[in-house]
Amino acid sequence: MSLTLESDERMGTVFLWESGATSLLFLDSGTERTWQDDAVLHSESDLPRILAPLVKLVEAAADGS
């Protein structure tokens, strides 16, 4: 499964596999900055922690940061 968040020039995607492995990818086309992180979900309650950096980066774009 994947989830993509976009705001102006920023895009973030998280990929989730049945094994619990996750991969986050963030692209800022304005600054050409790329950020990637891998993590493992141990339970459903880990999902907000995994998504937090991605949401924060996209929200910052919406706020003009």
mmCIF file as Biopython writes it, N, C-alpha, C and O atoms, coordinates in Angstrom:
data_model
#
loop_
_atom_site.group_PDB
_atom_site.id
_atom_site.type_symbol
_atom_site.label_atom_id
_atom_site.label_alt_id
_atom_site.label_comp_id
_atom_site.label_asym_id
_atom_site.label_entity_id
_atom_site.label_seq_id
_atom_site.pdbx_PDB_ins_code
_atom_site.Cartn_x
_atom_site.Cartn_y
_atom_site.Cartn_z
_atom_site.occupancy
_atom_site.B_iso_or_equiv
_atom_site.auth_seq_id
_atom_site.auth_asym_id
_atom_site.pdbx_PDB_model_num
ATOM 1   N N  . MET A ? 1  ? 0.847  -1.150 0.000  1.0 0.0 1  A 1 
ATOM 2   C CA . MET A ? 1  ? 0.000  0.000  0.000  1.0 0.0 1  A 1 
ATOM 3   C C  . MET A ? 1  ? 0.905  1.227  0.000  1.0 0.0 1  A 1 
ATOM 4   O O  . MET A ? 1  ? 2.015  1.194  0.530  1.0 0.0 1  A 1 
ATOM 5   N N  . SER A ? 2  ? 0.422  2.297  -0.594 1.0 0.0 2  A 1 
ATOM 6   C CA . SER A ? 2  ? 1.174  3.550  -0.549 1.0 0.0 2  A 1 
ATOM 7   C C  . SER A ? 2  ? 0.225  4.718  -0.315 1.0 0.0 2  A 1 
ATOM 8   O O  . SER A ? 2  ? -0.959 4.660  -0.646 1.0 0.0 2  A 1 
ATOM 9   N N  . LEU A ? 3  ? 0.772  5.761  0.254  1.0 0.0 3  A 1 
ATOM 10  C CA . LEU A ? 3  ? 0.039  6.993  0.523  1.0 0.0 3  A 1 
ATOM 11  C C  . LEU A ? 3  ? 0.935  8.136  0.092  1.0 0.0 3  A 1 
ATOM 12  O O  . LEU A ? 3  ? 2.106  8.188  0.467  1.0 0.0 3  A 1 
ATOM 13  N N  . THR A ? 4  ? 0.383  9.063  -0.704 1.0 0.0 4  A 1 
ATOM 14  C CA . THR A ? 4  ? 1.150  10.207 -1.172 1.0 0.0 4  A 1 
ATOM 15  C C  . THR A ? 4  ? 0.481  11.492 -0.707 1.0 0.0 4  A 1 
ATOM 16  O O  . THR A ? 4  ? -0.732 11.655 -0.843 1.0 0.0 4  A 1 
ATOM 17  N N  . LEU A ? 5  ? 1.276  12.399 -0.160 1.0 0.0 5  A 1 
ATOM 18  C CA . LEU A ? 5  ? 0.819  13.721 0.257  1.0 0.0 5  A 1 
ATOM 19  C C  . LEU A ? 5  ? 1.562  14.748 -0.586 1.0 0.0 5  A 1 
ATOM 20  O O  . LEU A ? 5  ? 2.776  14.647 -0.760 1.0 0.0 5  A 1 
ATOM 21  N N  . GLU A ? 6  ? 0.836  15.744 -1.112 1.0 0.0 6  A 1 
ATOM 22  C CA . GLU A ? 6  ? 1.455  16.776 -1.938 1.0 0.0 6  A 1 
ATOM 23  C C  . GLU A ? 6  ? 1.003  18.151 -1.491 1.0 0.0 6  A 1 
ATOM 24  O O  . GLU A ? 6  ? -0.142 18.346 -1.082 1.0 0.0 6  A 1 
ATOM 25  N N  . SER A ? 7  ? 1.923  19.102 -1.576 1.0 0.0 7  A 1 
ATOM 26  C CA . SER A ? 7  ? 1.624  20.494 -1.299 1.0 0.0 7  A 1 
ATOM 27  C C  . SER A ? 7  ? 2.609  21.348 -2.099 1.0 0.0 7  A 1 
ATOM 28  O O  . SER A ? 7  ? 3.812  21.325 -1.840 1.0 0.0 7  A 1 
ATOM 29  N N  . ASP A ? 8  ? 2.096  22.092 -3.063 1.0 0.0 8  A 1 
ATOM 30  C CA . ASP A ? 8  ? 2.935  22.923 -3.929 1.0 0.0 8  A 1 
ATOM 31  C C  . ASP A ? 8  ? 4.069  22.096 -4.534 1.0 0.0 8  A 1 
ATOM 32  O O  . ASP A ? 8  ? 3.822  21.157 -5.292 1.0 0.0 8  A 1 
ATOM 33  N N  . GLU A ? 9  ? 5.309  22.446 -4.199 1.0 0.0 9  A 1 
ATOM 34  C CA . GLU A ? 9  ? 6.468  21.787 -4.798 1.0 0.0 9  A 1 
ATOM 35  C C  . GLU A ? 9  ? 6.940  20.579 -3.995 1.0 0.0 9  A 1 
ATOM 36  O O  . GLU A ? 9  ? 7.922  19.942 -4.376 1.0 0.0 9  A 1 
ATOM 37  N N  . ARG A ? 10 ? 6.272  20.251 -2.901 1.0 0.0 10 A 1 
ATOM 38  C CA . ARG A ? 10 ? 6.704  19.150 -2.044 1.0 0.0 10 A 1 
ATOM 39  C C  . ARG A ? 10 ? 5.778  17.948 -2.188 1.0 0.0 10 A 1 
ATOM 40  O O  . ARG A ? 10 ? 4.561  18.091 -2.313 1.0 0.0 10 A 1 
ATOM 41  N N  . MET A ? 11 ? 6.377  16.769 -2.167 1.0 0.0 11 A 1 
ATOM 42  C CA . MET A ? 11 ? 5.617  15.538 -2.233 1.0 0.0 11 A 1 
ATOM 43  C C  . MET A ? 11 ? 6.246  14.522 -1.288 1.0 0.0 11 A 1 
ATOM 44  O O  . MET A ? 11 ? 7.467  14.372 -1.242 1.0 0.0 11 A 1 
ATOM 45  N N  . GLY A ? 12 ? 5.416  13.844 -0.553 1.0 0.0 12 A 1 
ATOM 46  C CA . GLY A ? 12 ? 5.894  12.784 0.327  1.0 0.0 12 A 1 
ATOM 47  C C  . GLY A ? 12 ? 5.079  11.526 0.097  1.0 0.0 12 A 1 
ATOM 48  O O  . GLY A ? 12 ? 3.859  11.586 -0.055 1.0 0.0 12 A 1 
ATOM 49  N N  . THR A ? 13 ? 5.754  10.390 0.070  1.0 0.0 13 A 1 
ATOM 50  C CA . THR A ? 13 ? 5.092  9.113  -0.137 1.0 0.0 13 A 1 
ATOM 51  C C  . THR A ? 13 ? 5.588  8.122  0.900  1.0 0.0 13 A 1 
ATOM 52  O O  . THR A ? 13 ? 6.779  8.064  1.204  1.0 0.0 13 A 1 
ATOM 53  N N  . VAL A ? 14 ? 4.657  7.342  1.442  1.0 0.0 14 A 1 
ATOM 54  C CA . VAL A ? 14 ? 5.027  6.242  2.325  1.0 0.0 14 A 1 
ATOM 55  C C  . VAL A ? 14 ? 4.536  4.952  1.675  1.0 0.0 14 A 1 
ATOM 56  O O  . VAL A ? 14 ? 3.399  4.864  1.212  1.0 0.0 14 A 1 
ATOM 57  N N  . PHE A ? 15 ? 5.407  3.969  1.653  1.0 0.0 15 A 1 
ATOM 58  C CA . PHE A ? 15 ? 5.079  2.639  1.146  1.0 0.0 15 A 1 
ATOM 59  C C  . PHE A ? 15 ? 5.044  1.689  2.334  1.0 0.0 15 A 1 
ATOM 60  O O  . PHE A ? 15 ? 5.951  1.697  3.167  1.0 0.0 15 A 1 
ATOM 61  N N  . LEU A ? 16 ? 3.993  0.865  2.415  1.0 0.0 16 A 1 
ATOM 62  C CA . LEU A ? 16 ? 3.851  -0.101 3.508  1.0 0.0 16 A 1 
ATOM 63  C C  . LEU A ? 16 ? 3.697  -1.498 2.919  1.0 0.0 16 A 1 
ATOM 64  O O  . LEU A ? 16 ? 2.924  -1.705 1.984  1.0 0.0 16 A 1 
ATOM 65  N N  . TRP A ? 17 ? 4.441  -2.458 3.475  1.0 0.0 17 A 1 
ATOM 66  C CA . TRP A ? 17 ? 4.348  -3.841 3.037  1.0 0.0 17 A 1 
ATOM 67  C C  . TRP A ? 17 ? 3.746  -4.702 4.147  1.0 0.0 17 A 1 
ATOM 68  O O  . TRP A ? 17 ? 3.789  -4.331 5.321  1.0 0.0 17 A 1 
ATOM 69  N N  . GLU A ? 18 ? 3.187  -5.846 3.772  1.0 0.0 18 A 1 
ATOM 70  C CA . GLU A ? 18 ? 2.555  -6.758 4.738  1.0 0.0 18 A 1 
ATOM 71  C C  . GLU A ? 18 ? 3.500  -7.149 5.863  1.0 0.0 18 A 1 
ATOM 72  O O  . GLU A ? 18 ? 3.054  -7.426 6.976  1.0 0.0 18 A 1 
ATOM 73  N N  . SER A ? 19 ? 4.779  -7.175 5.594  1.0 0.0 19 A 1 
ATOM 74  C CA . SER A ? 19 ? 5.764  -7.562 6.606  1.0 0.0 19 A 1 
ATOM 75  C C  . SER A ? 19 ? 5.894  -6.525 7.721  1.0 0.0 19 A 1 
ATOM 76  O O  . SER A ? 19 ? 6.467  -6.805 8.775  1.0 0.0 19 A 1 
ATOM 77  N N  . GLY A ? 20 ? 5.354  -5.315 7.480  1.0 0.0 20 A 1 
ATOM 78  C CA . GLY A ? 20 ? 5.495  -4.227 8.440  1.0 0.0 20 A 1 
ATOM 79  C C  . GLY A ? 20 ? 6.585  -3.252 8.045  1.0 0.0 20 A 1 
ATOM 80  O O  . GLY A ? 20 ? 6.746  -2.207 8.675  1.0 0.0 20 A 1 
ATOM 81  N N  . ALA A ? 21 ? 7.338  -3.587 7.003  1.0 0.0 21 A 1 
ATOM 82  C CA . ALA A ? 21 ? 8.384  -2.681 6.525  1.0 0.0 21 A 1 
ATOM 83  C C  . ALA A ? 21 ? 7.747  -1.451 5.892  1.0 0.0 21 A 1 
ATOM 84  O O  . ALA A ? 21 ? 6.723  -1.555 5.218  1.0 0.0 21 A 1 
ATOM 85  N N  . THR A ? 22 ? 8.345  -0.303 6.107  1.0 0.0 22 A 1 
ATOM 86  C CA . THR A ? 22 ? 7.866  0.935  5.505  1.0 0.0 22 A 1 
ATOM 87  C C  . THR A ? 22 ? 9.040  1.684  4.888  1.0 0.0 22 A 1 
ATOM 88  O O  . THR A ? 22 ? 10.184 1.552  5.323  1.0 0.0 22 A 1 
ATOM 89  N N  . SER A ? 23 ? 8.733  2.460  3.881  1.0 0.0 23 A 1 
ATOM 90  C CA . SER A ? 23 ? 9.729  3.321  3.260  1.0 0.0 23 A 1 
ATOM 91  C C  . SER A ? 23 ? 9.083  4.672  3.024  1.0 0.0 23 A 1 
ATOM 92  O O  . SER A ? 23 ? 8.020  4.753  2.408  1.0 0.0 23 A 1 
ATOM 93  N N  . LEU A ? 24 ? 9.707  5.727  3.502  1.0 0.0 24 A 1 
ATOM 94  C CA . LEU A ? 24 ? 9.214  7.077  3.303  1.0 0.0 24 A 1 
ATOM 95  C C  . LEU A ? 24 ? 10.123 7.792  2.315  1.0 0.0 24 A 1 
ATOM 96  O O  . LEU A ? 24 ? 11.347 7.667  2.377  1.0 0.0 24 A 1 
ATOM 97  N N  . LEU A ? 25 ? 9.520  8.535  1.412  1.0 0.0 25 A 1 
ATOM 98  C CA . LEU A ? 25 ? 10.264 9.291  0.418  1.0 0.0 25 A 1 
ATOM 99  C C  . LEU A ? 25 ? 9.685  10.689 0.357  1.0 0.0 25 A 1 
ATOM 100 O O  . LEU A ? 25 ? 8.470  10.861 0.258  1.0 0.0 25 A 1 
ATOM 101 N N  . PHE A ? 26 ? 10.558 11.699 0.416  1.0 0.0 26 A 1 
ATOM 102 C CA . PHE A ? 26 ? 10.141 13.090 0.379  1.0 0.0 26 A 1 
ATOM 103 C C  . PHE A ? 26 ? 10.922 13.798 -0.712 1.0 0.0 26 A 1 
ATOM 104 O O  . PHE A ? 26 ? 12.145 13.672 -0.782 1.0 0.0 26 A 1 
ATOM 105 N N  . LEU A ? 27 ? 10.227 14.543 -1.567 1.0 0.0 27 A 1 
ATOM 106 C CA . LEU A ? 27 ? 10.866 15.295 -2.647 1.0 0.0 27 A 1 
ATOM 107 C C  . LEU A ? 27 ? 10.415 16.745 -2.592 1.0 0.0 27 A 1 
ATOM 108 O O  . LEU A ? 27 ? 9.224  17.023 -2.453 1.0 0.0 27 A 1 
ATOM 109 N N  . ASP A ? 28 ? 11.357 17.666 -2.699 1.0 0.0 28 A 1 
ATOM 110 C CA . ASP A ? 28 ? 11.054 19.085 -2.803 1.0 0.0 28 A 1 
ATOM 111 C C  . ASP A ? 28 ? 11.616 19.540 -4.148 1.0 0.0 28 A 1 
ATOM 112 O O  . ASP A ? 28 ? 12.825 19.729 -4.283 1.0 0.0 28 A 1 
ATOM 113 N N  . SER A ? 29 ? 10.756 19.715 -5.130 1.0 0.0 29 A 1 
ATOM 114 C CA . SER A ? 29 ? 11.225 20.059 -6.472 1.0 0.0 29 A 1 
ATOM 115 C C  . SER A ? 29 ? 11.772 21.484 -6.541 1.0 0.0 29 A 1 
ATOM 116 O O  . SER A ? 29 ? 12.561 21.792 -7.435 1.0 0.0 29 A 1 
ATOM 117 N N  . GLY A ? 30 ? 11.375 22.349 -5.630 1.0 0.0 30 A 1 
ATOM 118 C CA . GLY A ? 30 ? 11.883 23.718 -5.614 1.0 0.0 30 A 1 
ATOM 119 C C  . GLY A ? 30 ? 13.342 23.794 -5.213 1.0 0.0 30 A 1 
ATOM 120 O O  . GLY A ? 30 ? 14.119 24.537 -5.813 1.0 0.0 30 A 1 
ATOM 121 N N  . THR A ? 31 ? 13.720 23.021 -4.190 1.0 0.0 31 A 1 
ATOM 122 C CA . THR A ? 31 ? 15.100 23.029 -3.700 1.0 0.0 31 A 1 
ATOM 123 C C  . THR A ? 31 ? 15.882 21.805 -4.166 1.0 0.0 31 A 1 
ATOM 124 O O  . THR A ? 31 ? 17.081 21.698 -3.910 1.0 0.0 31 A 1 
ATOM 125 N N  . GLU A ? 32 ? 15.212 20.890 -4.844 1.0 0.0 32 A 1 
ATOM 126 C CA . GLU A ? 32 ? 15.788 19.623 -5.298 1.0 0.0 32 A 1 
ATOM 127 C C  . GLU A ? 32 ? 16.296 18.784 -4.131 1.0 0.0 32 A 1 
ATOM 128 O O  . GLU A ? 32 ? 17.246 18.014 -4.276 1.0 0.0 32 A 1 
ATOM 129 N N  . ARG A ? 33 ? 15.662 18.937 -2.985 1.0 0.0 33 A 1 
ATOM 130 C CA . ARG A ? 33 ? 16.015 18.171 -1.785 1.0 0.0 33 A 1 
ATOM 131 C C  . ARG A ? 33 ? 15.250 16.850 -1.793 1.0 0.0 33 A 1 
ATOM 132 O O  . ARG A ? 33 ? 14.061 16.823 -2.108 1.0 0.0 33 A 1 
ATOM 133 N N  . THR A ? 34 ? 15.923 15.765 -1.449 1.0 0.0 34 A 1 
ATOM 134 C CA . THR A ? 34 ? 15.305 14.447 -1.335 1.0 0.0 34 A 1 
ATOM 135 C C  . THR A ? 34 ? 15.655 13.870 0.024  1.0 0.0 34 A 1 
ATOM 136 O O  . THR A ? 34 ? 16.786 14.004 0.491  1.0 0.0 34 A 1 
ATOM 137 N N  . TRP A ? 35 ? 14.683 13.228 0.656  1.0 0.0 35 A 1 
ATOM 138 C CA . TRP A ? 35 ? 14.887 12.623 1.961  1.0 0.0 35 A 1 
ATOM 139 C C  . TRP A ? 35 ? 14.219 11.264 1.936  1.0 0.0 35 A 1 
ATOM 140 O O  . TRP A ? 35 ? 13.105 11.136 1.427  1.0 0.0 35 A 1 
ATOM 141 N N  . GLN A ? 36 ? 14.874 10.247 2.474  1.0 0.0 36 A 1 
ATOM 142 C CA . GLN A ? 36 ? 14.304 8.911  2.505  1.0 0.0 36 A 1 
ATOM 143 C C  . GLN A ? 36 ? 14.601 8.271  3.842  1.0 0.0 36 A 1 
ATOM 144 O O  . GLN A ? 36 ? 15.660 8.493  4.429  1.0 0.0 36 A 1 
ATOM 145 N N  . ASP A ? 37 ? 13.644 7.464  4.329  1.0 0.0 37 A 1 
ATOM 146 C CA . ASP A ? 37 ? 13.823 6.772  5.599  1.0 0.0 37 A 1 
ATOM 147 C C  . ASP A ? 37 ? 13.100 5.440  5.515  1.0 0.0 37 A 1 
ATOM 148 O O  . ASP A ? 37 ? 12.073 5.327  4.847  1.0 0.0 37 A 1 
ATOM 149 N N  . ASP A ? 38 ? 13.627 4.442  6.184  1.0 0.0 38 A 1 
ATOM 150 C CA . ASP A ? 38 ? 13.000 3.132  6.276  1.0 0.0 38 A 1 
ATOM 151 C C  . ASP A ? 38 ? 12.736 2.830  7.740  1.0 0.0 38 A 1 
ATOM 152 O O  . ASP A ? 38 ? 13.531 3.183  8.610  1.0 0.0 38 A 1 
ATOM 153 N N  . ALA A ? 39 ? 11.611 2.172  8.005  1.0 0.0 39 A 1 
ATOM 154 C CA . ALA A ? 39 ? 11.253 1.806  9.372  1.0 0.0 39 A 1 
ATOM 155 C C  . ALA A ? 39 ? 10.410 0.536  9.330  1.0 0.0 39 A 1 
ATOM 156 O O  . ALA A ? 39 ? 10.015 0.072  8.260  1.0 0.0 39 A 1 
ATOM 157 N N  . VAL A ? 40 ? 10.142 -0.015 10.506 1.0 0.0 40 A 1 
ATOM 158 C CA . VAL A ? 40 ? 9.314  -1.218 10.607 1.0 0.0 40 A 1 
ATOM 159 C C  . VAL A ? 40 ? 8.174  -0.943 11.574 1.0 0.0 40 A 1 
ATOM 160 O O  . VAL A ? 40 ? 8.385  -0.434 12.675 1.0 0.0 40 A 1 
ATOM 161 N N  . LEU A ? 41 ? 6.964  -1.286 11.149 1.0 0.0 41 A 1 
ATOM 162 C CA . LEU A ? 41 ? 5.794  -1.195 12.021 1.0 0.0 41 A 1 
ATOM 163 C C  . LEU A ? 41 ? 5.734  -2.459 12.876 1.0 0.0 41 A 1 
ATOM 164 O O  . LEU A ? 41 ? 5.794  -3.571 12.352 1.0 0.0 41 A 1 
ATOM 165 N N  . HIS A ? 42 ? 5.616  -2.288 14.178 1.0 0.0 42 A 1 
ATOM 166 C CA . HIS A ? 42 ? 5.479  -3.437 15.062 1.0 0.0 42 A 1 
ATOM 167 C C  . HIS A ? 42 ? 4.023  -3.625 15.470 1.0 0.0 42 A 1 
ATOM 168 O O  . HIS A ? 42 ? 3.626  -4.719 15.872 1.0 0.0 42 A 1 
ATOM 169 N N  . SER A ? 43 ? 3.220  -2.555 15.366 1.0 0.0 43 A 1 
ATOM 170 C CA . SER A ? 43 ? 1.788  -2.617 15.661 1.0 0.0 43 A 1 
ATOM 171 C C  . SER A ? 43 ? 1.108  -1.440 14.962 1.0 0.0 43 A 1 
ATOM 172 O O  . SER A ? 43 ? 1.771  -0.537 14.454 1.0 0.0 43 A 1 
ATOM 173 N N  . GLU A ? 44 ? -0.209 -1.467 14.945 1.0 0.0 44 A 1 
ATOM 174 C CA . GLU A ? 44 ? -0.971 -0.362 14.335 1.0 0.0 44 A 1 
ATOM 175 C C  . GLU A ? 44 ? -0.651 0.972  14.975 1.0 0.0 44 A 1 
ATOM 176 O O  . GLU A ? 44 ? -0.673 2.005  14.306 1.0 0.0 44 A 1 
ATOM 177 N N  . SER A ? 45 ? -0.357 0.960  16.252 1.0 0.0 45 A 1 
ATOM 178 C CA . SER A ? 45 ? -0.096 2.212  16.972 1.0 0.0 45 A 1 
ATOM 179 C C  . SER A ? 45 ? 1.214  2.862  16.527 1.0 0.0 45 A 1 
ATOM 180 O O  . SER A ? 45 ? 1.456  4.023  16.858 1.0 0.0 45 A 1 
ATOM 181 N N  . ASP A ? 46 ? 2.062  2.150  15.788 1.0 0.0 46 A 1 
ATOM 182 C CA . ASP A ? 46 ? 3.300  2.730  15.267 1.0 0.0 46 A 1 
ATOM 183 C C  . ASP A ? 46 ? 3.059  3.625  14.053 1.0 0.0 46 A 1 
ATOM 184 O O  . ASP A ? 46 ? 3.906  4.456  13.726 1.0 0.0 46 A 1 
ATOM 185 N N  . LEU A ? 47 ? 1.930  3.471  13.390 1.0 0.0 47 A 1 
ATOM 186 C CA . LEU A ? 47 ? 1.683  4.201  12.145 1.0 0.0 47 A 1 
ATOM 187 C C  . LEU A ? 47 ? 1.757  5.723  12.305 1.0 0.0 47 A 1 
ATOM 188 O O  . LEU A ? 47 ? 2.410  6.367  11.484 1.0 0.0 47 A 1 
ATOM 189 N N  . PRO A ? 48 ? 1.130  6.331  13.310 1.0 0.0 48 A 1 
ATOM 190 C CA . PRO A ? 48 ? 1.267  7.791  13.457 1.0 0.0 48 A 1 
ATOM 191 C C  . PRO A ? 48 ? 2.721  8.237  13.629 1.0 0.0 48 A 1 
ATOM 192 O O  . PRO A ? 48 ? 3.105  9.290  13.120 1.0 0.0 48 A 1 
ATOM 193 N N  . ARG A ? 49 ? 3.523  7.460  14.330 1.0 0.0 49 A 1 
ATOM 194 C CA . ARG A ? 49 ? 4.946  7.788  14.522 1.0 0.0 49 A 1 
ATOM 195 C C  . ARG A ? 49 ? 5.692  7.718  13.194 1.0 0.0 49 A 1 
ATOM 196 O O  . ARG A ? 49 ? 6.558  8.549  12.924 1.0 0.0 49 A 1 
ATOM 197 N N  . ILE A ? 50 ? 5.363  6.737  12.371 1.0 0.0 50 A 1 
ATOM 198 C CA . ILE A ? 50 ? 6.016  6.569  11.070 1.0 0.0 50 A 1 
ATOM 199 C C  . ILE A ? 50 ? 5.633  7.716  10.130 1.0 0.0 50 A 1 
ATOM 200 O O  . ILE A ? 50 ? 6.478  8.226  9.394  1.0 0.0 50 A 1 
ATOM 201 N N  . LEU A ? 51 ? 4.360  8.119  10.156 1.0 0.0 51 A 1 
ATOM 202 C CA . LEU A ? 51 ? 3.863  9.156  9.246  1.0 0.0 51 A 1 
ATOM 203 C C  . LEU A ? 51 ? 4.205  10.574 9.690  1.0 0.0 51 A 1 
ATOM 204 O O  . LEU A ? 51 ? 4.199  11.487 8.864  1.0 0.0 51 A 1 
ATOM 205 N N  . ALA A ? 52 ? 4.498  10.782 10.956 1.0 0.0 52 A 1 
ATOM 206 C CA . ALA A ? 52 ? 4.699  12.134 11.500 1.0 0.0 52 A 1 
ATOM 207 C C  . ALA A ? 52 ? 5.723  12.975 10.735 1.0 0.0 52 A 1 
ATOM 208 O O  . ALA A ? 52 ? 5.424  14.129 10.428 1.0 0.0 52 A 1 
ATOM 209 N N  . PRO A ? 53 ? 6.911  12.463 10.410 1.0 0.0 53 A 1 
ATOM 210 C CA . PRO A ? 53 ? 7.874  13.310 9.689  1.0 0.0 53 A 1 
ATOM 211 C C  . PRO A ? 53 ? 7.375  13.708 8.301  1.0 0.0 53 A 1 
ATOM 212 O O  . PRO A ? 53 ? 7.615  14.825 7.842  1.0 0.0 53 A 1 
ATOM 213 N N  . LEU A ? 54 ? 6.687  12.797 7.647  1.0 0.0 54 A 1 
ATOM 214 C CA . LEU A ? 54 ? 6.156  13.070 6.312  1.0 0.0 54 A 1 
ATOM 215 C C  . LEU A ? 54 ? 5.086  14.156 6.369  1.0 0.0 54 A 1 
ATOM 216 O O  . LEU A ? 54 ? 5.106  15.089 5.566  1.0 0.0 54 A 1 
ATOM 217 N N  . VAL A ? 55 ? 4.164  14.041 7.300  1.0 0.0 55 A 1 
ATOM 218 C CA . VAL A ? 55 ? 3.098  15.026 7.452  1.0 0.0 55 A 1 
ATOM 219 C C  . VAL A ? 55 ? 3.687  16.386 7.822  1.0 0.0 55 A 1 
ATOM 220 O O  . VAL A ? 55 ? 3.248  17.414 7.307  1.0 0.0 55 A 1 
ATOM 221 N N  . LYS A ? 56 ? 4.670  16.393 8.706  1.0 0.0 56 A 1 
ATOM 222 C CA . LYS A ? 56 ? 5.299  17.648 9.143  1.0 0.0 56 A 1 
ATOM 223 C C  . LYS A ? 56 ? 5.954  18.386 7.968  1.0 0.0 56 A 1 
ATOM 224 O O  . LYS A ? 56 ? 5.814  19.604 7.852  1.0 0.0 56 A 1 
ATOM 225 N N  . LEU A ? 57 ? 6.658  17.668 7.108  1.0 0.0 57 A 1 
ATOM 226 C CA . LEU A ? 57 ? 7.325  18.291 5.964  1.0 0.0 57 A 1 
ATOM 227 C C  . LEU A ? 57 ? 6.320  18.862 4.969  1.0 0.0 57 A 1 
ATOM 228 O O  . LEU A ? 57 ? 6.533  19.947 4.426  1.0 0.0 57 A 1 
ATOM 229 N N  . VAL A ? 58 ? 5.235  18.145 4.727  1.0 0.0 58 A 1 
ATOM 230 C CA . VAL A ? 58 ? 4.229  18.634 3.787  1.0 0.0 58 A 1 
ATOM 231 C C  . VAL A ? 58 ? 3.457  19.797 4.400  1.0 0.0 58 A 1 
ATOM 232 O O  . VAL A ? 58 ? 3.151  20.755 3.689  1.0 0.0 58 A 1 
ATOM 233 N N  . GLU A ? 59 ? 3.130  19.753 5.683  1.0 0.0 59 A 1 
ATOM 234 C CA . GLU A ? 59 ? 2.450  20.860 6.351  1.0 0.0 59 A 1 
ATOM 235 C C  . GLU A ? 59 ? 3.312  22.125 6.300  1.0 0.0 59 A 1 
ATOM 236 O O  . GLU A ? 59 ? 2.788  23.222 6.110  1.0 0.0 59 A 1 
ATOM 237 N N  . ALA A ? 60 ? 4.615  21.979 6.468  1.0 0.0 60 A 1 
ATOM 238 C CA . ALA A ? 60 ? 5.511  23.128 6.418  1.0 0.0 60 A 1 
ATOM 239 C C  . ALA A ? 60 ? 5.417  23.816 5.065  1.0 0.0 60 A 1 
ATOM 240 O O  . ALA A ? 60 ? 5.480  25.044 4.992  1.0 0.0 60 A 1 
ATOM 241 N N  . ALA A ? 61 ? 5.270  23.053 4.006  1.0 0.0 61 A 1 
ATOM 242 C CA . ALA A ? 61 ? 5.126  23.632 2.672  1.0 0.0 61 A 1 
ATOM 243 C C  . ALA A ? 61 ? 3.821  24.408 2.573  1.0 0.0 61 A 1 
ATOM 244 O O  . ALA A ? 61 ? 3.779  25.485 1.978  1.0 0.0 61 A 1 
ATOM 245 N N  . ALA A ? 62 ? 2.764  23.868 3.150  1.0 0.0 62 A 1 
ATOM 246 C CA . ALA A ? 62 ? 1.464  24.537 3.097  1.0 0.0 62 A 1 
ATOM 247 C C  . ALA A ? 62 ? 1.491  25.852 3.891  1.0 0.0 62 A 1 
ATOM 248 O O  . ALA A ? 62 ? 0.780  26.801 3.561  1.0 0.0 62 A 1 
ATOM 249 N N  . ASP A ? 63 ? 2.324  25.893 4.944  1.0 0.0 63 A 1 
ATOM 250 C CA . ASP A ? 63 ? 2.447  27.094 5.771  1.0 0.0 63 A 1 
ATOM 251 C C  . ASP A ? 63 ? 3.444  28.100 5.204  1.0 0.0 63 A 1 
ATOM 252 O O  . ASP A ? 63 ? 3.596  29.202 5.730  1.0 0.0 63 A 1 
ATOM 253 N N  . GLY A ? 64 ? 4.128  27.702 4.111  1.0 0.0 64 A 1 
ATOM 254 C CA . GLY A ? 64 ? 5.101  28.596 3.499  1.0 0.0 64 A 1 
ATOM 255 C C  . GLY A ? 64 ? 6.481  28.534 4.102  1.0 0.0 64 A 1 
ATOM 256 O O  . GLY A ? 64 ? 7.297  29.426 3.870  1.0 0.0 64 A 1 
ATOM 257 N N  . SER A ? 65 ? 6.765  27.492 4.879  1.0 0.0 65 A 1 
ATOM 258 C CA . SER A ? 65 ? 8.087  27.357 5.519  1.0 0.0 65 A 1 
ATOM 259 C C  . SER A ? 65 ? 9.082  26.721 4.589  1.0 0.0 65 A 1 
ATOM 260 O O  . SER A ? 65 ? 10.241 26.531 4.960  1.0 0.0 65 A 1 
#
